[in-house]
Amino acid sequence: MAAHAAMAAPVTRQVSSCAAPVLTAAAAAVERGQPLEAAVAELPVLDVSGRRVAFGALFRERRAVVVFVRHFLCYVCKEYVEDLAKIPKSFLQEADVTLIVIGQASYHHIEPFCKLTGYSHEIYVDPEREIYRRLGMKRGEESNLLSGSLQSLWRAVTGPLFDFQGDPAQQGGTFILGPGNNIHFVHHDRNRLDHKPINSVLQLVGVQHVNFASRPSVIHV
């Protein structure tokens, strides 16, 4: 197990930072383990067709792992979502858990992003980034990752799907929510490499361990 962890790609390892994010009042309540505010649960996200769905409706009936990504042009986020795509739906069904990705682009970019990553679980967008803000997700990097960011940007702008797809300074996060407006876990990304390791989140919701070793480790991100 230790050897496997050492071989894991950077996008599935958590990068820590000593600096704490600045939280809104709503986000501070989330950190203290209080229920999700009804006003936040009522905020809309958009599906692949542009249909508005209340955020809270996504996890009203069952627990959900909700992953907010930086933006759809983020190379590290792309690789992270590629790993999320490898989680068998049967594993989620057995644990009665929903997996949800939320981006901050226009809904028009959902389908191309899913084709690019192979992701087939639930996905929505929050183009106004209001849910990002209310849940305390920050903007900007907390560590010096300029070189890697430039490489990531170069890959994005030379790729076939280049377009302005949200605020490039926006960070994401991972939450375990539901059923109802109940919050069980919060992780705010502090930089583009600070994704929560997927299997550690799956363990919290009783989903089987997934082997991601089939993809070579990413060295340059």
Accessible surface in RSA format (square Angstrom, percent):
REM  Atomic radii and reference values for relative SASA: ProtOr
REM  Chains: A
REM  Algorithm: Lee & Richards
REM  Probe-radius: 1.40
REM  Slices: 20
REM RES _ NUM      All-atoms   Total-Side   Main-Chain    Non-polar    All polar
REM                ABS   REL    ABS   REL    ABS   REL    ABS   REL    ABS   REL
RES MET A   1   171.88  89.0 126.25  83.6  45.63 108.7 116.78  99.3  55.10  73.0
RES ALA A   2    85.61  78.7  69.16 106.7  16.45  37.4  76.18 107.3   9.42  25.0
RES ALA A   3    74.22  68.2  63.19  97.5  11.03  25.1  71.41 100.6   2.81   7.4
RES HIS A   4    56.67  31.0  52.00  36.1   4.67  11.9  36.01  37.1  20.66  24.0
RES ALA A   5    53.68  49.4  48.50  74.8   5.18  11.8  52.36  73.7   1.32   3.5
RES ALA A   6    79.71  73.3  47.67  73.6  32.04  72.9  58.98  83.1  20.74  54.9
RES MET A   7   134.85  69.8 121.48  80.4  13.37  31.8 101.53  86.3  33.31  44.1
RES ALA A   8    25.14  23.1  14.44  22.3  10.69  24.3  23.09  32.5   2.04   5.4
RES ALA A   9     8.82   8.1   4.19   6.5   4.64  10.6   4.19   5.9   4.64  12.3
RES PRO A  10    28.47  20.7  27.01  24.6   1.46   5.3  28.31  23.4   0.16   1.0
RES VAL A  11     0.00   0.0   0.00   0.0   0.00   0.0   0.00   0.0   0.00   0.0
RES THR A  12    14.60  10.4   9.33   9.5   5.27  12.6   6.88   9.2   7.72  11.7
RES ARG A  13   103.00  43.2 102.10  52.0   0.90   2.1  38.83  53.1  64.17  38.9
RES GLN A  14    73.91  41.3  48.42  35.4  25.49  60.7  11.82  25.2  62.10  47.1
RES VAL A  15    52.14  34.3  48.73  44.1   3.41   8.2  52.14  45.3   0.00   0.0
RES SER A  16    91.34  77.2  69.90  93.3  21.44  49.4  33.91  72.2  57.43  80.5
RES SER A  17    24.43  20.6   8.55  11.4  15.88  36.6  12.92  27.5  11.52  16.1
RES CYS A  18   140.64 106.4  97.28 108.5  43.36 101.9  51.02 129.3  89.62  96.6
RES ALA A  19    46.62  42.9  38.65  59.7   7.97  18.1  46.62  65.7   0.00   0.0
RES ALA A  20    80.64  74.1  57.93  89.4  22.70  51.6  58.27  82.1  22.36  59.2
RES PRO A  21    23.77  17.3  12.17  11.1  11.61  42.2  13.56  11.2  10.21  63.5
RES VAL A  22   140.80  92.6 120.82 109.4  19.98  48.1 124.59 108.3  16.21  44.0
RES LEU A  23    53.29  29.7  25.13  18.0  28.16  70.8  25.78  18.1  27.50  74.0
RES THR A  24    44.86  31.9  35.70  36.2   9.16  21.8  44.55  59.8   0.31   0.5
RES ALA A  25    90.31  83.0  68.80 106.2  21.52  48.9  77.60 109.3  12.72  33.7
RES ALA A  26     9.66   8.9   6.53  10.1   3.14   7.1   6.53   9.2   3.14   8.3
RES ALA A  27     0.00   0.0   0.00   0.0   0.00   0.0   0.00   0.0   0.00   0.0
RES ALA A  28    28.03  25.8  26.93  41.6   1.10   2.5  27.49  38.7   0.54   1.4
RES ALA A  29    10.80   9.9  10.80  16.7   0.00   0.0  10.80  15.2   0.00   0.0
RES VAL A  30     6.64   4.4   4.05   3.7   2.58   6.2   4.06   3.5   2.57   7.0
RES GLU A  31    87.52  50.2  58.52  44.3  29.00  69.0  21.43  41.5  66.08  54.0
RES ARG A  32   160.66  67.5 123.90  63.2  36.76  87.5  72.88  99.6  87.78  53.2
RES GLY A  33    50.94  62.8   0.00   N/A  50.94  62.8  25.68  70.5  25.26  56.6
RES GLN A  34    80.56  45.1  78.52  57.4   2.04   4.9  23.63  50.3  56.94  43.2
RES PRO A  35    90.12  65.7  81.49  74.3   8.63  31.4  83.12  68.6   7.00  43.5
RES LEU A  36     6.25   3.5   1.17   0.8   5.08  12.8   1.31   0.9   4.94  13.3
RES GLU A  37    72.24  41.5  64.17  48.6   8.07  19.2  34.37  66.5  37.87  30.9
RES ALA A  38    62.14  57.1  54.33  83.8   7.81  17.8  54.68  77.0   7.46  19.8
RES ALA A  39    52.42  48.2  43.08  66.5   9.34  21.3  46.06  64.9   6.36  16.9
RES VAL A  40     0.84   0.6   0.84   0.8   0.00   0.0   0.84   0.7   0.00   0.0
RES ALA A  41     8.53   7.8   7.19  11.1   1.34   3.1   7.30  10.3   1.23   3.3
RES GLU A  42   126.06  72.4 109.52  82.9  16.54  39.4  41.73  80.7  84.32  68.8
RES LEU A  43    35.15  19.6  34.06  24.4   1.09   2.7  35.07  24.6   0.07   0.2
RES PRO A  44    44.83  32.7  38.97  35.5   5.86  21.3  39.00  32.2   5.83  36.2
RES VAL A  45     0.00   0.0   0.00   0.0   0.00   0.0   0.00   0.0   0.00   0.0
RES LEU A  46    30.07  16.7  30.07  21.5   0.00   0.0  30.07  21.1   0.00   0.0
RES ASP A  47    19.34  13.5  19.34  19.2   0.00   0.0   8.88  20.9  10.46  10.4
RES VAL A  48    75.86  49.9  64.87  58.7  10.99  26.5  64.87  56.4  10.99  29.8
RES SER A  49    86.31  72.9  57.28  76.4  29.03  66.9  32.81  69.9  53.50  74.9
RES GLY A  50    21.76  26.8   0.00   N/A  21.76  26.8   3.65  10.0  18.11  40.6
RES ARG A  51   150.90  63.4 141.17  72.0   9.74  23.2  69.10  94.4  81.81  49.6
RES ARG A  52   168.19  70.6 146.74  74.8  21.46  51.1  53.86  73.6 114.33  69.3
RES VAL A  53    20.67  13.6  16.18  14.7   4.49  10.8  20.50  17.8   0.17   0.5
RES ALA A  54    37.78  34.7  27.63  42.6  10.15  23.1  29.21  41.1   8.58  22.7
RES PHE A  55     0.00   0.0   0.00   0.0   0.00   0.0   0.00   0.0   0.00   0.0
RES GLY A  56     4.64   5.7   0.00   N/A   4.64   5.7   3.10   8.5   1.54   3.5
RES ALA A  57    38.38  35.3  19.42  30.0  18.96  43.1  19.42  27.4  18.96  50.2
RES LEU A  58    17.43   9.7   4.22   3.0  13.21  33.2   7.78   5.5   9.64  25.9
RES PHE A  59     0.55   0.3   0.03   0.0   0.51   1.3   0.55   0.3   0.00   0.0
RES ARG A  60   135.35  56.8 126.36  64.4   8.99  21.4  41.84  57.2  93.51  56.7
RES GLU A  61   133.36  76.6 109.59  82.9  23.77  56.6  47.81  92.5  85.55  69.8
RES ARG A  62   101.75  42.7 100.37  51.2   1.38   3.3  10.95  15.0  90.80  55.0
RES ARG A  63    76.33  32.0  75.04  38.3   1.29   3.1  21.01  28.7  55.32  33.5
RES ALA A  64     0.00   0.0   0.00   0.0   0.00   0.0   0.00   0.0   0.00   0.0
RES VAL A  65     3.70   2.4   3.70   3.4   0.00   0.0   3.70   3.2   0.00   0.0
RES VAL A  66     0.00   0.0   0.00   0.0   0.00   0.0   0.00   0.0   0.00   0.0
RES VAL A  67     2.05   1.3   2.05   1.9   0.00   0.0   2.05   1.8   0.00   0.0
RES PHE A  68     0.21   0.1   0.00   0.0   0.21   0.5   0.00   0.0   0.21   0.6
RES VAL A  69     0.00   0.0   0.00   0.0   0.00   0.0   0.00   0.0   0.00   0.0
RES ARG A  70    19.65   8.3  19.65  10.0   0.00   0.0   0.70   1.0  18.95  11.5
RES HIS A  71    21.22  11.6  21.15  14.7   0.07   0.2  13.94  14.4   7.29   8.5
RES PHE A  72     7.13   3.6   0.59   0.4   6.54  17.0   0.61   0.4   6.52  18.7
RES LEU A  73    30.23  16.8  22.30  16.0   7.93  19.9  25.86  18.2   4.37  11.8
RES CYS A  74     0.67   0.5   0.00   0.0   0.67   1.6   0.47   1.2   0.19   0.2
RES TYR A  75    51.66  24.1  49.19  28.0   2.47   6.4  21.75  16.3  29.91  36.9
RES VAL A  76     0.03   0.0   0.03   0.0   0.00   0.0   0.03   0.0   0.00   0.0
RES CYS A  77     0.04   0.0   0.04   0.0   0.00   0.0   0.04   0.1   0.00   0.0
RES LYS A  78    38.12  18.6  38.12  23.4   0.00   0.0  23.43  21.1  14.69  15.6
RES GLU A  79    11.27   6.5  11.27   8.5   0.00   0.0   0.00   0.0  11.27   9.2
RES TYR A  80     1.99   0.9   1.99   1.1   0.00   0.0   0.05   0.0   1.95   2.4
RES VAL A  81     0.00   0.0   0.00   0.0   0.00   0.0   0.00   0.0   0.00   0.0
RES GLU A  82    32.91  18.9  30.66  23.2   2.25   5.4  11.96  23.1  20.95  17.1
RES ASP A  83     0.86   0.6   0.86   0.9   0.00   0.0   0.00   0.0   0.86   0.9
RES LEU A  84     3.54   2.0   3.54   2.5   0.00   0.0   3.54   2.5   0.00   0.0
RES ALA A  85    24.41  22.4   5.60   8.6  18.81  42.8   5.80   8.2  18.61  49.3
RES LYS A  86    71.55  34.9  52.24  32.1  19.31  46.0  58.74  52.9  12.81  13.6
RES ILE A  87     2.81   1.6   0.10   0.1   2.71   6.5   0.10   0.1   2.71   7.4
RES PRO A  88    49.45  36.0  38.84  35.4  10.61  38.6  49.45  40.8   0.00   0.0
RES LYS A  89   101.97  49.7  96.42  59.2   5.55  13.2  56.79  51.1  45.18  48.1
RES SER A  90    55.93  47.3  51.69  69.0   4.25   9.8  38.95  82.9  16.99  23.8
RES PHE A  91    43.78  21.9  42.41  26.3   1.37   3.6  42.41  25.7   1.37   3.9
RES LEU A  92     9.59   5.3   9.59   6.9   0.00   0.0   9.59   6.7   0.00   0.0
RES GLN A  93   134.46  75.2 111.62  81.6  22.83  54.4  46.44  98.8  88.02  66.8
RES GLU A  94   123.95  71.2  83.41  63.1  40.54  96.5  51.99 100.6  71.96  58.8
RES ALA A  95    16.07  14.8   2.31   3.6  13.76  31.3  12.41  17.5   3.66   9.7
RES ASP A  96    81.87  57.3  78.29  77.9   3.58   8.5  30.43  71.6  51.44  51.3
RES VAL A  97     7.59   5.0   0.00   0.0   7.59  18.3   0.00   0.0   7.59  20.6
RES THR A  98    16.32  11.6  12.35  12.5   3.97   9.5  10.12  13.6   6.20   9.4
RES LEU A  99     3.08   1.7   0.51   0.4   2.57   6.5   0.51   0.4   2.57   6.9
RES ILE A 100     0.00   0.0   0.00   0.0   0.00   0.0   0.00   0.0   0.00   0.0
RES VAL A 101     0.00   0.0   0.00   0.0   0.00   0.0   0.00   0.0   0.00   0.0
RES ILE A 102     0.00   0.0   0.00   0.0   0.00   0.0   0.00   0.0   0.00   0.0
RES GLY A 103     0.00   0.0   0.00   N/A   0.00   0.0   0.00   0.0   0.00   0.0
RES GLN A 104     3.39   1.9   0.00   0.0   3.39   8.1   0.00   0.0   3.39   2.6
RES ALA A 105     2.23   2.0   0.00   0.0   2.23   5.1   2.20   3.1   0.03   0.1
RES SER A 106    45.45  38.4  35.82  47.8   9.63  22.2  34.66  73.8  10.79  15.1
RES TYR A 107    63.83  29.8  63.18  35.9   0.66   1.7  30.73  23.1  33.10  40.8
RES HIS A 108   121.40  66.4 103.69  72.1  17.72  45.3  83.82  86.4  37.58  43.7
RES HIS A 109    28.69  15.7  27.98  19.4   0.71   1.8  12.74  13.1  15.95  18.6
RES ILE A 110     1.65   0.9   1.65   1.2   0.00   0.0   1.65   1.2   0.00   0.0
RES GLU A 111    90.75  52.1  88.68  67.1   2.07   4.9  26.28  50.8  64.47  52.6
RES PRO A 112    43.18  31.5  39.09  35.6   4.09  14.9  42.25  34.9   0.93   5.8
RES PHE A 113     3.93   2.0   2.82   1.7   1.11   2.9   3.57   2.2   0.36   1.0
RES CYS A 114    24.41  18.5  21.67  24.2   2.74   6.4  14.51  36.8   9.89  10.7
RES LYS A 115   156.54  76.4 124.53  76.4  32.01  76.2  85.49  76.9  71.05  75.7
RES LEU A 116    73.77  41.1  51.41  36.8  22.36  56.2  57.03  40.1  16.74  45.1
RES THR A 117     9.83   7.0   0.00   0.0   9.83  23.4   1.79   2.4   8.03  12.1
RES GLY A 118    52.56  64.8   0.00   N/A  52.56  64.8  35.80  98.2  16.76  37.5
RES TYR A 119     6.55   3.1   0.00   0.0   6.55  17.0   0.00   0.0   6.55   8.1
RES SER A 120    71.40  60.3  48.95  65.3  22.45  51.7  41.64  88.7  29.76  41.7
RES HIS A 121    21.96  12.0   7.76   5.4  14.20  36.3   8.87   9.1  13.09  15.2
RES GLU A 122    69.79  40.1  61.56  46.6   8.23  19.6  36.71  71.0  33.08  27.0
RES ILE A 123    18.42  10.5  11.17   8.3   7.25  17.5  11.17   8.0   7.25  19.7
RES TYR A 124    26.63  12.4  26.63  15.2   0.00   0.0   4.14   3.1  22.49  27.7
RES VAL A 125     0.00   0.0   0.00   0.0   0.00   0.0   0.00   0.0   0.00   0.0
RES ASP A 126     4.20   2.9   4.20   4.2   0.00   0.0   0.00   0.0   4.20   4.2
RES PRO A 127    46.03  33.5  33.33  30.4  12.70  46.1  33.37  27.5  12.66  78.7
RES GLU A 128   143.43  82.3 123.55  93.5  19.88  47.3  50.05  96.8  93.38  76.2
RES ARG A 129    76.68  32.2  74.99  38.2   1.69   4.0   5.57   7.6  71.11  43.1
RES GLU A 130    51.84  29.8  51.17  38.7   0.67   1.6  22.24  43.0  29.60  24.2
RES ILE A 131     0.44   0.3   0.44   0.3   0.00   0.0   0.44   0.3   0.00   0.0
RES TYR A 132     0.35   0.2   0.35   0.2   0.00   0.0   0.35   0.3   0.00   0.0
RES ARG A 133   122.53  51.4 118.08  60.2   4.45  10.6  64.22  87.8  58.31  35.3
RES ARG A 134    49.87  20.9  49.87  25.4   0.00   0.0   7.01   9.6  42.86  26.0
RES LEU A 135     0.96   0.5   0.96   0.7   0.00   0.0   0.96   0.7   0.00   0.0
RES GLY A 136     3.54   4.4   0.00   N/A   3.54   4.4   2.96   8.1   0.58   1.3
RES MET A 137    11.24   5.8   0.00   0.0  11.24  26.8   0.18   0.2  11.05  14.6
RES LYS A 138    35.86  17.5  28.02  17.2   7.83  18.7  32.42  29.2   3.44   3.7
RES ARG A 139   143.31  60.2 120.52  61.4  22.79  54.3  46.03  62.9  97.28  59.0
RES GLY A 140    25.91  31.9   0.00   N/A  25.91  31.9  25.89  71.1   0.01   0.0
RES GLU A 141    65.47  37.6  33.81  25.6  31.66  75.4  32.60  63.1  32.88  26.8
RES GLU A 142    43.45  24.9  13.74  10.4  29.71  70.7  19.15  37.0  24.30  19.8
RES SER A 143    46.33  39.2  29.11  38.9  17.22  39.7  39.81  84.8   6.52   9.1
RES ASN A 144   141.10  97.3 106.36 102.8  34.74  83.7  41.25  99.3  99.85  96.5
RES LEU A 145    34.81  19.4  28.60  20.5   6.21  15.6  32.78  23.0   2.04   5.5
RES LEU A 146   116.62  64.9 110.63  79.1   5.99  15.1 114.37  80.3   2.25   6.1
RES SER A 147    77.12  65.2  68.48  91.4   8.64  19.9  47.79 101.8  29.33  41.1
RES GLY A 148    11.50  14.2   0.00   N/A  11.50  14.2   8.08  22.2   3.42   7.7
RES SER A 149    32.55  27.5  27.71  37.0   4.84  11.2  25.93  55.2   6.62   9.3
RES LEU A 150   100.73  56.1  96.34  68.9   4.39  11.0  96.73  67.9   4.00  10.8
RES GLN A 151    69.46  38.8  64.91  47.4   4.55  10.8  32.45  69.1  37.01  28.1
RES SER A 152     7.73   6.5   7.65  10.2   0.08   0.2   4.08   8.7   3.65   5.1
RES LEU A 153   100.52  56.0  96.29  68.9   4.23  10.6 100.02  70.2   0.50   1.3
RES TRP A 154   169.50  68.0 167.63  81.1   1.87   4.4 143.76  76.6  25.74  41.8
RES ARG A 155    82.77  34.8  70.47  35.9  12.29  29.3  29.89  40.8  52.88  32.0
RES ALA A 156    12.52  11.5   1.50   2.3  11.02  25.1  11.08  15.6   1.44   3.8
RES VAL A 157    53.67  35.3  35.95  32.5  17.72  42.7  35.95  31.2  17.72  48.1
RES THR A 158    77.45  55.1  41.26  41.8  36.19  86.2  37.26  50.0  40.19  60.8
RES GLY A 159    25.69  31.7   0.00   N/A  25.69  31.7  16.53  45.4   9.16  20.5
RES PRO A 160   130.38  95.0  88.14  80.3  42.24 153.5 101.76  84.0  28.62 177.9
RES LEU A 161    61.54  34.3  52.76  37.7   8.78  22.1  58.24  40.9   3.30   8.9
RES PHE A 162    95.27  47.7  71.40  44.2  23.87  62.1  71.40  43.3  23.87  68.3
RES ASP A 163    61.96  43.4  58.71  58.4   3.24   7.7  12.83  30.2  49.13  49.0
RES PHE A 164   178.80  89.5 161.45 100.0  17.35  45.1 163.79  99.3  15.01  43.0
RES GLN A 165    11.32   6.3   7.24   5.3   4.07   9.7   1.50   3.2   9.82   7.4
RES GLY A 166    33.22  41.0   0.00   N/A  33.22  41.0  13.11  36.0  20.11  45.0
RES ASP A 167    20.12  14.1  13.78  13.7   6.34  15.0  12.07  28.4   8.05   8.0
RES PRO A 168    89.86  65.5  85.85  78.3   4.01  14.6  86.39  71.3   3.47  21.6
RES ALA A 169    32.76  30.1  25.68  39.6   7.07  16.1  32.56  45.9   0.20   0.5
RES GLN A 170     5.58   3.1   5.58   4.1   0.00   0.0   0.00   0.0   5.58   4.2
RES GLN A 171     0.64   0.4   0.64   0.5   0.00   0.0   0.00   0.0   0.64   0.5
RES GLY A 172     0.02   0.0   0.00   N/A   0.02   0.0   0.00   0.0   0.02   0.1
RES GLY A 173     0.44   0.5   0.00   N/A   0.44   0.5   0.24   0.7   0.20   0.5
RES THR A 174     2.03   1.4   2.03   2.1   0.00   0.0   0.64   0.9   1.39   2.1
RES PHE A 175     0.34   0.2   0.34   0.2   0.00   0.0   0.34   0.2   0.00   0.0
RES ILE A 176     3.94   2.2   3.94   2.9   0.00   0.0   3.94   2.8   0.00   0.0
RES LEU A 177     0.55   0.3   0.55   0.4   0.00   0.0   0.55   0.4   0.00   0.0
RES GLY A 178     0.00   0.0   0.00   N/A   0.00   0.0   0.00   0.0   0.00   0.0
RES PRO A 179    66.65  48.6  63.67  58.0   2.98  10.8  64.02  52.9   2.64  16.4
RES GLY A 180    25.49  31.4   0.00   N/A  25.49  31.4  25.10  68.9   0.39   0.9
RES ASN A 181    51.74  35.7  43.43  42.0   8.31  20.0  11.42  27.5  40.32  39.0
RES ASN A 182    70.05  48.3  68.51  66.2   1.54   3.7   9.84  23.7  60.21  58.2
RES ILE A 183    19.73  11.2   2.63   2.0  17.10  41.2   2.63   1.9  17.10  46.4
RES HIS A 184   106.04  58.0  68.62  47.7  37.42  95.7  54.61  56.3  51.43  59.8
RES PHE A 185    43.47  21.7  36.83  22.8   6.64  17.3  43.30  26.3   0.17   0.5
RES VAL A 186    30.70  20.2   6.49   5.9  24.20  58.3   6.49   5.6  24.20  65.6
RES HIS A 187    18.56  10.1  14.93  10.4   3.63   9.3   6.93   7.1  11.63  13.5
RES HIS A 188    10.34   5.6   3.85   2.7   6.49  16.6   2.54   2.6   7.80   9.1
RES ASP A 189     2.98   2.1   2.78   2.8   0.19   0.5   0.31   0.7   2.67   2.7
RES ARG A 190    63.27  26.6  63.27  32.3   0.00   0.0   2.69   3.7  60.58  36.7
RES ASN A 191     1.25   0.9   0.43   0.4   0.83   2.0   0.00   0.0   1.25   1.2
RES ARG A 192     7.19   3.0   6.54   3.3   0.65   1.5   1.97   2.7   5.22   3.2
RES LEU A 193    24.66  13.7  24.66  17.6   0.00   0.0  24.66  17.3   0.00   0.0
RES ASP A 194     1.53   1.1   1.47   1.5   0.06   0.1   0.00   0.0   1.53   1.5
RES HIS A 195     2.68   1.5   2.53   1.8   0.15   0.4   1.17   1.2   1.50   1.8
RES LYS A 196    40.31  19.7  40.31  24.7   0.00   0.0   3.72   3.3  36.59  39.0
RES PRO A 197    34.15  24.9  34.15  31.1   0.00   0.0  34.15  28.2   0.00   0.0
RES ILE A 198     4.38   2.5   2.37   1.8   2.01   4.8   3.19   2.3   1.19   3.2
RES ASN A 199    31.29  21.6  25.39  24.5   5.90  14.2  19.49  46.9  11.80  11.4
RES SER A 200    40.51  34.2  33.31  44.5   7.20  16.6  36.75  78.3   3.76   5.3
RES VAL A 201     3.53   2.3   3.53   3.2   0.00   0.0   3.53   3.1   0.00   0.0
RES LEU A 202     2.28   1.3   2.28   1.6   0.00   0.0   2.28   1.6   0.00   0.0
RES GLN A 203   143.49  80.2 126.54  92.5  16.95  40.3  39.64  84.4 103.84  78.8
RES LEU A 204   101.04  56.3  70.69  50.6  30.35  76.3  74.69  52.5  26.35  70.9
RES VAL A 205     2.29   1.5   1.91   1.7   0.38   0.9   2.19   1.9   0.10   0.3
RES GLY A 206    60.45  74.5   0.00   N/A  60.45  74.5  36.90 101.2  23.55  52.8
RES VAL A 207     8.52   5.6   0.00   0.0   8.52  20.5   0.95   0.8   7.57  20.5
RES GLN A 208    87.81  49.1  78.19  57.1   9.62  22.9  41.16  87.6  46.65  35.4
RES HIS A 209    98.20  53.7  75.05  52.2  23.16  59.2  60.15  62.0  38.05  44.3
RES VAL A 210     8.48   5.6   6.75   6.1   1.73   4.2   8.48   7.4   0.00   0.0
RES ASN A 211   103.32  71.2  84.52  81.7  18.80  45.3  30.20  72.7  73.12  70.7
RES PHE A 212    23.09  11.6  16.96  10.5   6.13  16.0  17.29  10.5   5.81  16.6
RES ALA A 213    57.21  52.6  27.42  42.3  29.79  67.8  36.41  51.3  20.80  55.1
RES SER A 214    98.46  83.2  58.23  77.7  40.23  92.7  58.05 123.6  40.41  56.6
RES ARG A 215    47.27  19.8  36.15  18.4  11.12  26.5  36.44  49.8  10.83   6.6
RES PRO A 216   110.84  80.8  95.37  86.9  15.47  56.2 107.28  88.6   3.56  22.1
RES SER A 217    57.05  48.2  37.17  49.6  19.88  45.8  25.88  55.1  31.16  43.7
RES VAL A 218    19.96  13.1  13.25  12.0   6.71  16.2  17.11  14.9   2.85   7.7
RES ILE A 219   144.62  82.3 117.48  87.5  27.15  65.4 120.80  87.0  23.83  64.7
RES HIS A 220   115.58  63.2 109.00  75.8   6.57  16.8  75.00  77.3  40.58  47.2
RES VAL A 221    15.44  10.2  11.70  10.6   3.74   9.0  11.75  10.2   3.70  10.0
END  Absolute sums over single chains surface
CHAIN  1 A    10375.8       8209.3       2166.5       6107.3       4268.4
END  Absolute sums over all chains
TOTAL         10375.8       8209.3       2166.5       6107.3       4268.4
